[in-house]
Amino acid sequence: MIDRRTVMTAALAAIADLTTSRPAPAQPAMSRITAYAFSFLGLAGGDIKLAEFAGRPILVVNTASLCGFTPQYGGLQELWTEFSGRGLMIIAVPSNDFGGQEPGGATEITAATQHHRVTFPIAAKTVVKGAGAHPFYKWAAEARPKDVPRWNFHKYLIGRDGYIAEVFPESVVPADTRVKTAIARVLADS
């Protein structure tokens, strides 16, 4: 005759064996959107597709031609000259969102960038704040809600992984050691 204890022990052992030998159901991988999912309309037409720069750091800067910070175009060009050969991409995103300081169109924006001898890509005039903001800026605001543009020449440094590595407000000039150090750091990341 089989006693109760033997039956219970065998049943519990069988249940334990079933739960430990079966792999857990696979969970779908969650993929977070990176900056490389976005593109900007180029000032001269065409698209500036951030995906074309995947794996490279990108400095995205909202700009304006009639702002007190407009001389930062020169500093951005210096960064471009210093770091583009190592992989840095810089994209200027003209915006009229702050103080109406980018009222003109492509001709006026081109004149301002030529004055500062800019050779990095320039996007067409873009909304960077509020409900009508460009999807890149909505994404950045969601990722870093305390670091949204509050004025012209706000800088997002995107790391090689496509996520925001650093944010610099308009008051931090491109030649600032903090900017150069952050760029050097993301360039060194592999």
C-alpha positions, 0 to 999 in steps of 0.5 A: 500500500502506498502511503499519503506522504509518498504520493504527496512528495512525488506530486510536489517533485513532479510539479517542481520539475515542470516549473523549473524545466520549462523556459519562461516565455520570451518577452518582446524586446523593447526598443527605445527610439534614438535620435537616428529615427529623425530627419530635418528638411535641409535649408537648400532642400532635401532631407538631413537624415540623422540615420545617415550619421548612425554611430557618430555623435551629433550636435544639434543646435537651434539657431537664429540669425538675429540673436545676440548669440548668433556669433556662436555660429563661428564657434560651432564652425570651429568645433566642426573644423576641429572634430568633424574629421573624427566623426562629429556631425553638427546640424544647425536648426534655425528657429523663430521660436525665441524672440522672433529672431529668425524672421526671414527665409532661406535667403536670410538664413543662408546670408547669416551662415555665410557671414560666419563661414558655416560649412556644416549642414543647416536645416530649414526653419523649424519649430523647436518648442510647444505642441507644433515642435519638430518630432526630434525636439518632442523626443528630446523634451521627453528624454530630458524634460528639464533640459529643453531649449529656452532660447536660441543656440541650445545644444543637444549632444547625441552620443554614438548610441543615438541618445542624448549624452549632454545638453548645453544651454545657449549661455554655454559657448561652443568653445567652452571646455565642457562642450569640447570635453563632452564631444571628445568623450562621445568620440572616444566611446566605441 
